[in-house]
């Protein structure tokens, strides 16, 4: 029963929304079970949640066709291993409010 795949996801409710720079501290977006946690938070009408206390983490397999070893080495060297939203702050500063329709 100690196998992570047998453990149930355990997102913990937060009573405020996360700021952009807090996302990589609280969320494990690369987890296969992340969608289950999102569904649970939506059904329960939570403002936000954290993955910090969850031990059911299972890495999601990403399509690496476009990746090279140099890209991976550069990404890891910059400490972005768990950072999916790498340059959002800079992007928001560069874009006008009208151009942010994708966010």
Buried (B, 14 or more C-beta within 10 A) or exposed (E): EEEEEEBEBBBBEBEEEBEEEBBBEBBBBBBBBBEBBBEBBEEEEBEBBBBEEBEBBBEEEEEEEEEEEEEEEEBEEEEBEEBEBEEBEEBEEEEEEEEEEEE
